[in-house]
Amino acid sequence: MRGTGPVGRTAGALALVFLSVACGSGASGIGGPGTLTSSWGDPQNPLEPANTNEVQGGKVLDMIFRGLKRYDPKTGKATDMLAERIDTTDSRNFRVTVKDGWRFSNGEPVTASSFVDAWNYGASLRNNQKNAYFFGYIEGYDKVHPDSGAQTADTLSGLRVTGPRTFTVRLNQKFSGFPDTLGYVAFAPLPRAFFTDHAAWVSRPVGNGPYQVQSYTKGSAMALRKWNAYPGPDRARNDGVSLLVYTDTSTAYTDVLAGNLDLVDDVPAAQLKNVETDLDGRYINTPAGILQTLAFPFYDPKWNTAGARKVRTGLSMAINRKQITETIFRGTRTPATDWTSPVLGVDGGFKAGLCGPACEYDPVAAKKLIEEGGGIPGGRLKITYNADSGSHKQWVDAVCNSINNALGNDTACVGNPVGTFADFRNQISQHRMSGPFRAGWQMDYPLIQNFLQPLYYTGASSNDGKWSDKRFDRLVDEANAESDTPKAIALFQQAEGVVRDNMAAVPLWYQNGSAGYSARLSHVALNPFSVPVYNEIKVG
């Protein structure tokens, strides 16, 4: 998942409590004995489903919305949620039937129009939604969201409501995996209140999931409370969750130890050697669909040359991934050998070793390639990252040390910290990067397509470096059109080979999800996206 978020409306006395909570400090049980507190960061964008493409905002939307599909919190498999059925005979035309009896928390029924209206809004160019690209498969997208010029249609021609609970979707090409993408939050339904009083809705979002937003004070906290009338099978087993904003995960971890916070869902690297003892076993370390990479600004001509391609590959070979993952991350990271994730499994497209020698530590070959490529563009490598996570500084410094050792120059590479994640993302969105930058990817849905197309396809929503390759695009299109799953995966892997040959991004390591929690909590788990399964947690 992956702008500026508005200050939310507050709600009475609870908001006053939040205002008194300093950023970086927690208080267990805010809002009542059955609620829990969890570390969090301010979202980059307003919490509209089609406008949230980063993890922090995604956590909230996953709590307050349910879509046609839901990804199993244990396996990641897409299962029906609001979809009674999704039928197709040709992988291009789909008929969707929405289950009866679902409502939004404001009492509005969830209908076929709730989905169609939401998708049309998300796709529209004038609404400037970050996730608009996810609707690009639907016929008519080129009219509502053209690459240039004004839009010439207000709605997607491929969407048609055929009844109170039925609608049809026609894609602009075959995409056999389309139904499995529909658990991603961009495809969530929206109530009429979203359209009739948009400003009010954005200040306090209304969804159809097991939680309701009670209040939000930007820079401090968001309170979510259990929706007692939630009709789904996955009802909250606690009374609510208070998400407290932290700018430093080390402070959040310390607050868990002190009893001032219940849950930290990113244990800082510096604490990993002591975490089992510190928390008396209340520690989770599980594989997740997360890949950490270094991305490049291909919109900067210095990084978009044949010589720069050699430099990028040389930088990859200069990084001692094994040493860094063992000494800093202590078993919570694994050196990456491709651009996807082992959680996909071999049947799902993961191919260990696809990167080949380009991801193997070879300082001699690395130095030679960088010199052949004309040296580091600009003369000095600055790796940009958000500083509100202590772990990022540690690994960026380690990566730079590895590169400097390979080049025999102690100042060739340095870290370039940006204060907060929101500021970091804003700089990326505004194309202000002059060198490589941290680009961790947390899968939106468990398909190999999701690790490739959103990041490297020309004009894709999360293609932050603006890399473009016609052969890659063509192979992805062919893979999407292939109804035979093994053949489709083979085409995606060919496309991944193009990423490798161009070193469009340097894969660093696969990341586990980690969390630590207080003795107040039980039944704590992380899903394959590394997000706490909040509705399953019990308090007390």
C-alpha positions as CSV (number, residue, x, y, z in Angstrom):
1,M,0.0,0.0,0.0
2,R,1.0,3.4,-0.3
3,G,-0.5,14.3,-0.1
4,T,-1.5,15.9,2.8
5,G,-4.1,14.6,5.3
6,P,-6.6,17.0,6.7
7,V,-7.1,17.5,10.4
8,G,-10.0,15.3,11.4
9,R,-13.0,16.3,13.4
10,T,-12.7,15.5,17.1
11,A,-15.2,14.0,19.4
12,G,-15.8,15.6,22.7
13,A,-13.8,14.6,25.8
14,L,-11.8,11.8,24.0
15,A,-10.4,14.3,21.6
16,L,-9.2,16.4,24.5
17,V,-7.5,13.4,25.9
18,F,-5.8,12.8,22.6
19,L,-4.6,16.4,22.4
20,S,-2.9,16.0,25.7
21,V,-1.0,12.9,24.6
22,A,2.4,14.0,23.4
23,C,3.6,12.6,20.1
24,G,5.7,9.6,20.9
25,S,4.0,8.6,24.2
26,G,1.2,6.3,24.8
27,A,-1.3,5.4,27.4
28,S,-2.8,1.9,27.7
29,G,-6.6,1.7,27.7
30,I,-7.4,5.1,26.3
31,G,-11.1,5.1,25.8
32,G,-11.9,2.2,28.1
33,P,-10.6,-1.1,29.6
34,G,-11.6,-3.1,26.5
35,T,-9.6,-1.0,24.1
36,L,-6.0,-1.3,23.1
37,T,-3.4,1.2,22.0
38,S,-1.1,0.6,19.0
39,S,1.8,2.5,17.4
40,W,1.0,4.4,14.2
41,G,2.0,7.1,11.8
42,D,0.0,9.9,10.2
43,P,-1.3,8.9,6.7
44,Q,0.1,10.8,3.8
45,N,-3.3,11.4,2.2
46,P,-6.9,11.7,3.2
47,L,-8.4,8.4,4.1
48,E,-10.3,7.8,0.8
49,P,-10.0,4.2,-0.3
50,A,-8.7,5.1,-3.7
51,N,-6.4,7.7,-2.4
52,T,-4.4,5.7,0.2
53,N,-1.4,3.8,-1.1
54,E,0.8,3.6,2.0
55,V,0.8,1.4,5.0
56,Q,-0.4,3.7,7.8
57,G,-3.5,4.8,6.0
58,G,-4.1,1.3,4.8
59,K,-4.2,0.0,8.4
60,V,-7.2,2.2,9.1
61,L,-9.0,1.5,5.9
62,D,-8.6,-2.2,6.5
63,M,-10.4,-1.8,9.8
64,I,-13.3,0.3,8.7
65,F,-14.0,-1.3,5.2
66,R,-14.8,-4.6,3.8
67,G,-14.8,-5.3,0.0
68,L,-16.0,-7.9,-2.3
69,K,-13.0,-10.1,-1.3
70,R,-11.0,-10.4,1.8
71,Y,-7.5,-11.8,2.2
72,D,-7.3,-14.6,4.7
73,P,-5.3,-13.3,7.7
74,K,-3.4,-16.5,7.9
75,T,-2.8,-17.6,4.3
76,G,-3.4,-14.4,2.4
77,K,-5.8,-16.3,0.0
78,A,-8.5,-14.1,-1.5
79,T,-11.9,-15.3,-0.2
80,D,-15.4,-13.9,-0.8
81,M,-16.6,-11.3,1.7
82,L,-19.3,-9.0,0.2
83,A,-19.2,-11.0,-3.1
84,E,-21.9,-13.6,-3.2
85,R,-20.4,-14.6,-6.5
86,I,-18.3,-13.3,-9.4
87,D,-18.9,-15.0,-12.7
88,T,-17.0,-14.9,-16.0
89,T,-16.8,-17.1,-19.1
90,D,-13.9,-15.2,-20.8
91,S,-11.8,-13.5,-18.1
92,R,-12.9,-10.1,-19.6
93,N,-16.5,-9.8,-18.8
94,F,-17.5,-10.3,-15.1
95,R,-20.9,-10.4,-13.4
96,V,-20.8,-9.5,-9.7
97,T,-23.5,-10.3,-7.2
98,V,-23.3,-8.5,-3.8
99,K,-24.5,-10.2,-0.7
100,D,-27.7,-9.1,0.9
101,G,-27.9,-7.6,4.4
102,W,-24.7,-5.5,4.4
103,R,-24.9,-1.9,5.6
104,F,-22.5,1.0,6.3
105,S,-22.1,2.1,9.8
106,N,-24.4,5.1,9.2
107,G,-27.2,2.8,8.3
108,E,-27.0,3.0,4.5
109,P,-27.3,-0.3,2.6
110,V,-24.4,-1.6,0.6
111,T,-25.6,-2.0,-2.9
112,A,-24.1,-2.6,-6.4
113,S,-24.1,1.2,-6.8
114,S,-22.0,1.5,-3.7
115,F,-19.2,-0.2,-5.6
116,V,-19.8,1.3,-9.1
117,D,-20.0,4.8,-7.8
118,A,-16.9,4.4,-5.7
119,W,-14.9,2.9,-8.6
120,N,-16.0,5.7,-10.9
121,Y,-14.9,8.3,-8.4
122,G,-11.6,6.6,-7.9
123,A,-10.8,6.4,-11.6
124,S,-11.8,10.0,-12.4
125,L,-8.8,12.2,-13.3
126,R,-10.4,15.3,-11.7
127,N,-10.5,13.5,-8.3
128,N,-6.7,13.0,-8.4
129,Q,-6.8,9.7,-6.5
130,K,-3.4,8.0,-5.9
131,N,-4.9,4.5,-6.6
132,A,-6.7,5.5,-9.8
133,Y,-4.4,3.2,-11.7
134,F,-6.0,0.1,-10.2
135,F,-9.1,0.9,-12.2
136,G,-7.0,1.0,-15.4
137,Y,-8.1,-2.5,-16.4
138,I,-11.7,-1.4,-16.7
139,E,-13.0,-0.4,-20.1
140,G,-13.3,3.4,-20.5
141,Y,-10.5,4.3,-18.2
142,D,-8.7,6.1,-21.0
143,K,-11.7,8.5,-21.2
144,V,-12.1,9.2,-17.5
145,H,-8.4,9.3,-16.8
146,P,-6.5,10.1,-20.0
147,D,-2.7,10.3,-20.0
148,S,-2.9,13.8,-21.2
149,G,-5.6,16.4,-21.7
150,A,-9.0,16.7,-20.0
151,Q,-11.2,13.6,-19.3
152,T,-14.0,13.1,-21.8
153,A,-16.3,10.9,-19.7
154,D,-17.4,11.0,-16.1
155,T,-17.9,7.2,-15.7
156,L,-16.2,4.0,-16.8
157,S,-18.0,2.5,-19.7
158,G,-17.1,-0.9,-18.5
159,L,-19.2,-0.6,-15.3
160,R,-23.0,-1.1,-15.4
161,V,-25.4,-1.5,-12.5
162,T,-27.9,-4.3,-13.5
163,G,-29.9,-4.6,-10.2
164,P,-29.8,-3.5,-6.6
165,R,-27.2,-6.2,-5.9
166,T,-25.7,-6.9,-9.3
167,F,-23.3,-5.1,-11.6
168,T,-21.1,-6.0,-14.6
169,V,-17.5,-5.2,-15.3
170,R,-16.0,-5.3,-18.7
171,L,-12.2,-5.0,-18.8
172,N,-10.2,-3.6,-21.7
173,Q,-8.2,-6.8,-21.9
174,K,-8.4,-10.3,-20.4
175,F,-7.2,-10.4,-16.8
176,S,-7.8,-13.8,-15.2
177,G,-6.6,-12.6,-11.8
178,F,-8.9,-9.7,-11.6
179,P,-11.3,-11.1,-9.0
180,D,-8.5,-11.7,-6.6
181,T,-7.5,-8.1,-6.7
182,L,-10.9,-7.0,-5.4
183,G,-9.9,-7.4,-1.7
184,Y,-7.6,-4.4,-2.1
185,V,-9.0,-1.3,-0.4
186,A,-9.1,0.8,-3.5
187,F,-12.1,-1.3,-4.6
188,A,-14.0,-0.8,-1.3
189,P,-17.6,0.4,-1.5
190,L,-18.6,4.0,-0.5
191,P,-21.8,5.3,1.0
192,R,-23.8,8.1,-0.5
193,A,-22.6,10.4,2.3
194,F,-19.2,10.3,0.8
195,F,-20.6,12.1,-2.3
196,T,-23.2,14.3,-0.7
197,D,-21.0,15.8,2.1
198,H,-17.5,14.9,1.1
199,A,-15.7,17.2,3.4
200,A,-17.6,15.8,6.4
201,W,-16.9,12.3,5.3
202,V,-13.2,12.8,4.9
203,S,-12.9,14.4,8.4
204,R,-14.6,11.3,9.9
205,P,-14.7,8.4,7.4
206,V,-17.7,6.1,7.4
207,G,-17.3,2.5,6.2
208,N,-18.8,-0.9,6.5
209,G,-16.1,-2.8,8.5
210,P,-15.9,-3.9,12.1
211,Y,-14.7,-0.6,13.4
212,Q,-15.9,3.0,13.3
213,V,-13.7,6.1,13.4
214,Q,-14.5,8.1,16.5
215,S,-12.0,10.9,16.3
216,Y,-8.7,11.9,14.8
217,T,-6.2,14.5,15.9
218,K,-3.5,14.8,13.3
219,G,0.0,14.3,14.8
220,S,-1.4,12.6,17.9
221,A,-4.0,9.8,17.6
222,M,-7.0,8.2,16.0
223,A,-9.6,6.4,18.0
224,L,-11.5,3.5,16.4
225,R,-14.3,1.8,18.2
226,K,-16.1,-1.5,17.7
227,W,-19.2,-1.2,15.5
228,N,-21.7,-3.3,17.4
229,A,-24.0,-3.7,14.4
230,Y,-21.4,-5.0,12.1
231,P,-22.9,-7.8,10.0
232,G,-19.8,-9.7,9.0
233,P,-18.3,-12.9,10.3
234,D,-15.1,-11.2,11.5
235,R,-16.5,-9.1,14.4
236,A,-14.1,-7.2,16.6
237,R,-13.2,-9.2,19.8
238,N,-12.2,-5.9,21.6
239,D,-14.0,-2.7,22.2
240,G,-11.7,-0.6,20.0
241,V,-8.2,0.5,19.0
242,S,-6.5,3.8,19.7
243,L,-3.7,4.4,17.1
244,L,-1.1,6.7,18.6
245,V,1.3,8.6,16.4
246,Y,5.0,7.9,17.0
247,T,7.9,9.4,15.0
248,D,10.3,6.9,16.5
249,T,9.8,3.2,16.8
250,S,12.3,3.0,19.6
251,T,10.1,5.2,21.7
252,A,7.1,3.1,20.9
253,Y,9.0,0.0,21.9
254,T,10.1,1.6,25.2
255,D,6.5,2.6,25.9
256,V,5.4,-1.0,25.5
257,L,8.0,-2.1,28.1
258,A,6.8,0.7,30.4
259,G,3.2,-0.2,30.1
260,N,2.3,3.0,28.3
261,L,1.5,1.3,24.9
262,D,-0.1,-2.1,24.2
263,L,1.3,-2.9,20.7
264,V,4.2,-1.9,18.6
265,D,4.1,-3.5,15.1
266,D,7.6,-2.7,14.0
267,V,10.2,-3.7,16.5
268,P,13.3,-1.6,15.9
269,A,16.4,-3.4,14.8
270,A,18.4,-2.2,17.8
271,Q,16.1,-4.0,20.2
272,L,16.0,-7.4,18.4
273,K,18.8,-8.9,20.4
274,N,16.8,-8.4,23.7
275,V,13.2,-8.5,22.5
276,E,12.4,-12.1,23.6
277,T,13.6,-11.4,27.1
278,D,12.3,-7.9,27.3
279,L,8.7,-9.0,26.4
280,D,8.8,-12.4,28.1
281,G,7.9,-14.1,24.8
282,R,5.2,-11.6,23.7
283,Y,7.0,-11.1,20.4
284,I,6.0,-12.1,16.8
285,N,8.3,-12.6,13.9
286,T,6.5,-14.0,10.8
287,P,7.1,-13.9,7.1
288,A,5.3,-11.2,5.2
289,G,4.9,-10.0,1.6
290,I,7.3,-7.2,2.0
291,L,10.4,-6.4,-0.1
292,Q,12.9,-3.6,0.7
293,T,14.6,-2.1,-2.3
294,L,16.5,1.0,-3.4
295,A,14.7,2.9,-6.1
296,F,16.2,5.4,-8.5
297,P,15.0,8.7,-10.0
298,F,14.9,7.8,-13.7
299,Y,13.3,11.2,-14.3
300,D,16.9,12.6,-13.6
301,P,18.8,12.1,-16.9
302,K,22.0,11.2,-14.9
303,W,20.4,8.0,-13.7
304,N,18.8,7.0,-17.0
305,T,21.7,6.2,-19.3
306,A,23.4,3.0,-20.4
307,G,26.4,3.8,-18.1
308,A,24.0,4.4,-15.1
309,R,22.6,0.9,-15.7
310,K,26.1,-0.6,-15.0
311,V,26.4,1.7,-12.0
312,R,23.1,0.5,-10.6
313,T,24.1,-3.2,-11.0
314,G,27.5,-2.4,-9.5
315,L,25.9,-0.9,-6.5
316,S,23.7,-4.0,-6.0
317,M,26.8,-6.2,-6.1
318,A,28.6,-3.9,-3.5
319,I,26.0,-4.5,-0.8
320,N,26.7,-7.3,1.6
321,R,23.1,-8.4,2.2
322,K,24.0,-11.5,4.3
323,Q,26.1,-9.5,6.8
324,I,23.6,-6.7,7.1
325,T,20.6,-9.0,7.6
326,E,22.4,-11.1,10.2
327,T,24.1,-8.3,12.2
328,I,21.4,-5.7,12.2
329,F,18.1,-7.5,11.6
330,R,18.9,-10.8,13.5
331,G,16.7,-13.2,11.4
332,T,13.9,-10.8,10.6
333,R,15.2,-10.2,7.1
334,T,16.4,-12.5,4.4
335,P,18.7,-11.4,1.5
336,A,16.6,-10.9,-1.6
337,T,17.4,-12.8,-4.8
338,D,14.4,-11.6,-6.8
339,W,11.8,-8.8,-6.9
340,T,8.8,-10.6,-5.3
341,S,8.4,-12.4,-2.0
342,P,8.8,-16.0,-0.8
343,V,5.2,-15.7,0.7
344,L,3.9,-16.2,-2.9
345,G,5.5,-19.6,-3.0
346,V,6.9,-21.3,-6.1
347,D,3.3,-21.9,-7.4
348,G,2.6,-18.2,-7.0
349,G,5.6,-16.9,-8.9
350,F,8.4,-16.6,-6.4
351,K,11.7,-17.7,-8.1
352,A,14.7,-17.8,-5.8
353,G,17.9,-16.7,-7.5
354,L,16.3,-14.9,-10.4
355,C,18.5,-11.9,-9.8
356,G,21.6,-14.1,-10.3
357,P,25.1,-12.6,-9.8
358,A,23.7,-9.1,-9.7
359,C,22.4,-9.7,-6.2
360,E,25.5,-11.5,-5.0
361,Y,28.2,-9.7,-2.9
362,D,31.2,-9.2,-5.1
363,P,33.1,-5.9,-4.3
364,V,35.7,-6.4,-7.0
365,A,33.2,-6.8,-9.8
366,A,31.1,-4.0,-8.2
367,K,33.9,-1.5,-8.4
368,K,34.7,-2.4,-11.9
369,L,31.1,-2.0,-13.1
370,I,30.7,1.3,-11.4
371,E,33.9,2.6,-13.0
372,E,32.9,1.3,-16.4
373,G,29.6,3.1,-16.0
374,G,31.3,6.4,-15.5
375,G,31.2,6.4,-11.7
376,I,28.4,7.5,-9.4
377,P,26.2,10.2,-11.0
378,G,26.9,13.5,-9.3
379,G,30.1,12.1,-7.7
380,R,28.5,11.1,-4.4
381,L,25.7,8.6,-3.6
382,K,23.0,9.9,-1.2
383,I,20.5,7.4,-0.1
384,T,17.3,9.1,1.1
385,Y,15.1,7.6,3.7
386,N,12.5,8.7,6.4
387,A,14.2,9.2,9.7
388,D,11.1,8.4,11.9
389,S,12.2,4.8,12.0
390,G,15.5,4.1,13.8
391,S,15.9,0.9,11.8
392,H,16.2,2.8,8.5
393,K,19.2,4.8,9.6
394,Q,21.0,1.6,10.7
395,W,20.6,-0.3,7.5
396,V,21.2,2.7,5.3
397,D,24.4,3.4,7.1
398,A,25.4,-0.3,6.8
399,V,24.6,-0.3,3.0
400,C,26.7,2.8,2.6
401,N,29.6,1.3,4.5
402,S,29.5,-1.7,2.3
403,I,29.5,0.4,-0.8
404,N,32.3,2.6,0.5
405,N,34.4,-0.4,1.3
406,A,33.9,-1.8,-2.2
407,L,34.9,1.5,-3.8
408,G,37.7,2.2,-1.3
409,N,36.2,5.6,-0.5
410,D,34.8,6.3,2.9
411,T,32.7,9.2,1.7
412,A,31.3,7.8,-1.6
413,C,28.0,7.0,0.0
414,V,26.1,8.7,2.8
415,G,22.6,8.5,4.2
416,N,20.2,11.4,3.5
417,P,17.5,11.4,6.2
418,V,14.1,13.1,5.8
419,G,12.2,13.9,9.1
420,T,8.9,12.1,8.7
421,F,7.4,9.4,6.4
422,A,4.8,11.9,5.2
423,D,7.5,14.4,4.2
424,F,9.5,11.7,2.6
425,R,6.6,10.5,0.5
426,N,5.8,14.1,-0.5
427,Q,9.3,14.6,-1.8
428,I,9.0,11.3,-3.8
429,S,5.6,12.3,-5.2
430,Q,7.0,15.6,-6.3
431,H,10.0,13.9,-8.0
432,R,12.6,15.7,-5.9
433,M,14.9,12.7,-5.5
434,S,18.5,13.2,-6.8
435,G,19.7,9.7,-6.0
436,P,18.5,6.3,-4.7
437,F,15.8,6.2,-2.1
438,R,14.2,3.7,0.2
439,A,11.3,1.9,-1.5
440,G,9.9,-0.8,0.6
441,W,6.9,-2.6,-1.0
442,Q,4.1,-4.2,1.0
443,M,1.9,-6.3,-1.3
444,D,-1.6,-5.1,-1.9
445,Y,-2.8,-8.6,-2.8
446,P,-0.9,-11.9,-3.0
447,L,-0.2,-12.1,-6.8
448,I,3.2,-11.8,-8.6
449,Q,1.5,-9.2,-10.7
450,N,1.3,-6.9,-7.7
451,F,5.0,-7.0,-7.1
452,L,5.8,-6.0,-10.7
453,Q,3.1,-3.9,-12.4
454,P,2.3,-1.2,-9.8
455,L,6.1,-0.6,-9.4
456,Y,7.6,-0.9,-12.9
457,Y,4.9,-0.6,-15.5
458,T,5.0,2.7,-17.4
459,G,2.9,5.3,-15.6
460,A,1.9,2.9,-12.8
461,S,0.7,4.3,-9.5
462,S,3.7,3.4,-7.4
463,N,6.3,3.7,-10.1
464,D,7.9,6.5,-8.1
465,G,11.2,6.6,-10.1
466,K,9.3,6.7,-13.5
467,W,11.2,3.8,-15.0
468,S,9.8,2.7,-18.3
469,D,10.5,-0.3,-20.6
470,K,8.3,-1.3,-23.5
471,R,9.3,-5.0,-23.4
472,F,8.4,-5.2,-19.7
473,D,5.0,-3.5,-20.4
474,R,4.3,-6.0,-23.2
475,L,5.1,-9.0,-21.2
476,V,2.9,-7.8,-18.3
477,D,0.0,-7.3,-20.7
478,E,0.5,-10.8,-22.1
479,A,0.6,-12.3,-18.6
480,N,-2.6,-10.5,-17.5
481,A,-4.4,-11.8,-20.6
482,E,-3.3,-15.4,-20.0
483,S,-6.0,-17.6,-18.3
484,D,-3.7,-20.5,-17.7
485,T,-2.0,-19.6,-14.3
486,P,1.3,-21.4,-14.8
487,K,1.7,-19.7,-18.3
488,A,0.8,-16.3,-16.8
489,I,3.4,-16.7,-14.1
490,A,6.1,-17.7,-16.6
491,L,5.4,-14.5,-18.5
492,F,5.5,-12.4,-15.3
493,Q,8.9,-14.0,-14.5
494,Q,10.1,-13.0,-18.0
495,A,9.0,-9.4,-17.2
496,E,10.9,-9.7,-13.9
497,G,13.9,-10.6,-15.9
498,V,13.7,-7.3,-17.7
499,V,13.7,-5.5,-14.4
500,R,16.8,-7.5,-13.5
501,D,18.6,-6.8,-16.7
502,N,18.0,-3.1,-16.2
503,M,18.4,-3.1,-12.4
504,A,15.3,-0.9,-12.3
505,A,15.6,-1.2,-8.5
506,V,18.0,-2.9,-6.2
507,P,16.4,-5.7,-4.2
508,L,17.8,-5.7,-0.7
509,W,15.9,-8.2,1.5
510,Y,12.6,-9.9,2.2
511,Q,11.1,-8.6,5.4
512,N,9.3,-10.4,8.2
513,G,6.5,-8.8,10.1
514,S,7.5,-8.1,13.7
515,A,5.5,-7.0,16.7
516,G,5.7,-6.7,20.5
517,Y,2.8,-6.4,22.8
518,S,1.9,-6.0,26.5
519,A,0.5,-8.5,28.9
520,R,-3.0,-7.0,28.6
521,L,-3.3,-8.5,25.1
522,S,-3.8,-12.0,23.8
523,H,-4.5,-13.6,20.4
524,V,-2.1,-11.1,18.7
525,A,-1.1,-12.0,15.2
526,L,0.1,-10.4,12.0
527,N,-1.4,-11.1,8.6
528,P,0.8,-11.9,5.5
529,F,0.9,-8.1,4.9
530,S,2.6,-7.6,8.3
531,V,-0.4,-5.7,9.7
532,P,-1.9,-6.7,13.1
533,V,-5.2,-8.6,12.8
534,Y,-6.8,-6.0,15.1
535,N,-10.3,-7.5,15.2
536,E,-8.9,-10.8,16.6
537,I,-7.0,-9.2,19.5
538,K,-8.5,-9.7,23.0
539,V,-7.9,-7.2,25.8
540,G,-7.6,-8.3,29.5
